[in-house]
Amino acid sequence: MLKSFKKFVEDAGSADRCCVMAYPQVDTESFLIESLGGFQDRLEETGCCQDAERDYHVTALYGLIDNTPNAIKLRLAEATKNFKITLEIADVSLFNNEEFDVIKLDFKQNVGLKKLTELNTIIREFPNDCRFPDYNAHLTIAYVDPGRGADFITEDIKTLLIGRKLVFDRLLHSSFKDIAGNRQYTQVDSGKLENTLRLVDAMPVPSEE
């Protein structure tokens, strides 16, 4: 039985929360699509992939309970002037729990990671119910059945990714869902304000029957 990320969030009791995420520069996004897309395809072919995360981003904070993108943008104005950070991949690793293994990218300590951590601290000033007191920036690749994640983290994928530098140049605030199930994405760094609509779960949600 497959479980979408939407289903995971609902089961976790946080079906409707806002968040702020760092999105990659165009060249970085192209690299991630090229280097991770095939890997994610192969994961899905195994039948044990619960969800592949193809909307590549690094979350600055998840769990905001107020939909206040303009207030966040104002608060981040000084800290995000000419926002652009570089994160270097340190490892391909796992987060394990009873529901699934999370395959993810970890990052080396550098100026970019320090900046993202500082932004996490600032965003936490807004009402939130984030359950993780320590910030560990990562980029999620996929959710797979528990106990299976280690099978897919091979030396080949590590060689391909470790040491690569990823550039992120946008901070987007994801709103509560509207009645149609969409979220409003608002740019909250100090760059030009851009509003876009994205569908929650752009990929079809598998049947659980």
C-alpha positions as CSV (number, residue, x, y, z in Angstrom):
1,M,0.0,0.0,0.0
2,L,1.4,3.4,-1.0
3,K,1.1,6.5,1.2
4,S,1.4,10.0,-0.2
5,F,3.2,12.7,1.6
6,K,-0.1,14.4,2.1
7,K,-1.3,11.3,3.9
8,F,1.8,11.3,6.1
9,V,1.2,14.9,7.1
10,E,-2.5,14.2,8.0
11,D,-1.5,11.2,10.0
12,A,1.0,13.3,11.9
13,G,-1.8,15.6,13.0
14,S,-0.5,18.6,11.1
15,A,-2.8,18.5,8.0
16,D,-2.9,22.3,7.6
17,R,0.2,24.2,8.5
18,C,2.2,26.8,6.8
19,C,6.0,26.7,6.1
20,V,8.9,28.6,4.6
21,M,11.1,26.8,2.1
22,A,14.3,27.6,0.2
23,Y,14.0,26.8,-3.5
24,P,16.9,26.2,-5.9
25,Q,18.4,28.4,-8.6
26,V,17.5,27.2,-12.1
27,D,20.8,25.5,-12.8
28,T,20.7,23.7,-9.4
29,E,17.1,22.6,-10.1
30,S,18.2,21.2,-13.4
31,F,21.0,19.3,-11.8
32,L,18.7,17.8,-9.2
33,I,16.1,16.8,-11.8
34,E,18.9,15.1,-13.8
35,S,20.7,13.5,-11.0
36,L,17.8,12.5,-8.7
37,G,15.0,11.9,-11.2
38,G,16.2,8.6,-12.5
39,F,17.1,7.5,-9.0
40,Q,13.5,8.3,-7.8
41,D,12.1,6.5,-10.8
42,R,14.0,3.4,-9.8
43,L,12.8,3.7,-6.3
44,E,9.2,3.8,-7.4
45,E,9.7,0.8,-9.6
46,T,10.7,-1.3,-6.5
47,G,7.2,-1.0,-5.1
48,C,8.4,0.1,-1.7
49,C,8.6,3.9,-2.4
50,Q,5.8,5.6,-0.5
51,D,6.5,9.0,-2.0
52,A,9.2,10.6,-4.1
53,E,9.7,14.3,-3.4
54,R,10.2,16.0,-6.8
55,D,9.5,19.5,-5.6
56,Y,13.1,20.0,-4.6
57,H,13.5,22.4,-1.6
58,V,15.0,22.8,1.8
59,T,12.5,23.6,4.5
60,A,13.5,26.6,6.7
61,L,10.6,25.9,9.1
62,Y,7.5,23.8,9.0
63,G,4.6,24.2,11.4
64,L,3.6,27.9,11.2
65,I,0.0,28.2,12.5
66,D,-0.6,31.8,11.2
67,N,-0.9,32.5,7.5
68,T,1.2,35.7,7.6
69,P,3.6,35.8,4.6
70,N,3.7,39.6,4.5
71,A,4.6,39.8,8.2
72,I,7.3,37.2,7.7
73,K,8.6,39.0,4.6
74,L,8.8,42.3,6.6
75,R,10.6,40.5,9.5
76,L,13.1,38.9,7.1
77,A,13.7,42.0,5.0
78,E,17.2,42.8,6.5
79,A,18.3,39.2,6.8
80,T,17.4,38.3,3.2
81,K,18.8,41.1,1.2
82,N,20.1,39.7,-2.1
83,F,19.2,36.2,-0.8
84,K,21.4,33.5,-2.3
85,I,23.0,30.7,-0.4
86,T,25.2,27.8,-1.4
87,L,24.9,24.4,0.3
88,E,27.4,21.6,-0.2
89,I,26.1,18.0,0.0
90,A,27.8,16.2,2.8
91,D,26.0,12.9,2.7
92,V,23.1,10.9,1.5
93,S,21.5,9.5,4.7
94,L,18.4,8.2,6.4
95,F,15.9,9.3,8.9
96,N,14.0,6.3,10.3
97,N,10.7,5.8,12.1
98,E,8.0,3.1,12.2
99,E,6.1,4.5,9.2
100,F,8.9,4.9,6.7
101,D,12.6,5.6,6.0
102,V,13.3,9.1,4.7
103,I,16.2,9.2,2.1
104,K,17.7,12.7,2.2
105,L,20.6,14.9,1.5
106,D,22.6,16.4,4.4
107,F,24.8,19.5,4.1
108,K,28.2,20.5,5.3
109,Q,28.6,23.4,7.8
110,N,29.3,26.5,5.8
111,V,28.2,30.1,5.4
112,G,25.1,29.1,3.5
113,L,24.0,26.6,6.2
114,K,24.7,29.1,8.9
115,K,22.5,31.6,7.1
116,L,19.6,29.2,6.7
117,T,19.9,28.3,10.4
118,E,19.7,32.0,11.3
119,L,16.6,32.3,9.2
120,N,15.0,29.3,11.0
121,T,15.6,31.1,14.3
122,I,13.9,34.3,13.1
123,I,10.9,32.5,11.6
124,R,10.4,30.6,14.9
125,E,9.4,34.0,16.4
126,F,6.1,33.5,14.7
127,P,3.4,31.2,16.2
128,N,4.3,27.6,15.3
129,D,4.0,24.0,16.6
130,C,7.2,22.7,15.1
131,R,8.1,19.5,17.0
132,F,11.8,19.7,16.4
133,P,13.7,22.0,18.7
134,D,17.0,21.6,16.7
135,Y,17.2,22.6,13.1
136,N,18.7,20.1,10.8
137,A,18.6,21.4,7.2
138,H,18.1,18.6,4.6
139,L,16.6,18.0,1.2
140,T,14.2,15.1,1.1
141,I,14.5,12.6,-1.8
142,A,11.9,10.0,-1.0
143,Y,9.9,8.1,1.7
144,V,10.3,4.3,1.5
145,D,9.1,1.4,3.5
146,P,10.7,1.1,7.0
147,G,13.9,-0.8,7.0
148,R,14.4,-0.5,3.2
149,G,16.2,2.9,2.9
150,A,19.7,1.6,3.4
151,D,19.2,-0.8,0.4
152,F,19.1,2.2,-1.9
153,I,21.9,4.4,-0.6
154,T,24.7,3.0,-2.8
155,E,28.3,4.1,-3.3
156,D,27.3,5.2,-6.8
157,I,24.6,7.6,-5.6
158,K,27.0,8.9,-2.9
159,T,29.8,9.5,-5.5
160,L,27.3,11.3,-7.8
161,L,26.1,13.7,-5.1
162,I,28.6,14.2,-2.2
163,G,30.6,17.4,-2.6
164,R,28.2,18.9,-5.1
165,K,27.2,22.5,-4.4
166,L,23.6,23.6,-4.6
167,V,22.5,27.2,-4.9
168,F,19.2,28.4,-3.4
169,D,17.9,31.9,-4.3
170,R,14.2,32.0,-3.3
171,L,12.4,31.7,0.0
172,L,8.7,30.8,-0.4
173,H,5.9,30.8,2.2
174,S,3.4,28.1,1.7
175,S,-0.1,29.0,2.9
176,F,-3.0,27.1,4.3
177,K,-5.0,25.2,1.7
178,D,-7.9,26.9,0.1
179,I,-11.3,25.2,-0.4
180,A,-10.0,23.8,-3.7
181,G,-7.0,22.1,-2.0
182,N,-4.5,24.6,-3.3
183,R,-1.8,26.5,-1.5
184,Q,-0.7,30.0,-2.2
185,Y,3.1,30.4,-2.5
186,T,4.5,33.8,-1.7
187,Q,8.1,34.9,-2.0
188,V,9.3,36.2,1.4
189,D,12.9,37.0,0.8
190,S,13.8,40.6,-0.2
191,G,13.7,39.9,-3.9
192,K,10.9,40.8,-6.2
193,L,7.6,39.7,-4.9
194,E,6.2,36.8,-6.9
195,N,2.9,35.0,-6.1
196,T,2.2,31.6,-7.6
197,L,-0.4,28.9,-7.2
198,R,0.8,25.3,-6.8
199,L,-1.3,22.3,-6.5
200,V,-0.9,20.2,-3.3
201,D,0.3,16.8,-4.5
202,A,0.8,17.6,-8.1
203,M,1.3,13.9,-8.7
204,P,-1.8,11.6,-8.4
205,V,-2.4,10.2,-5.0
206,P,-2.3,6.4,-5.2
207,S,-5.3,4.5,-4.0
208,E,-5.1,3.0,-0.6
209,E,-7.5,0.2,-1.2
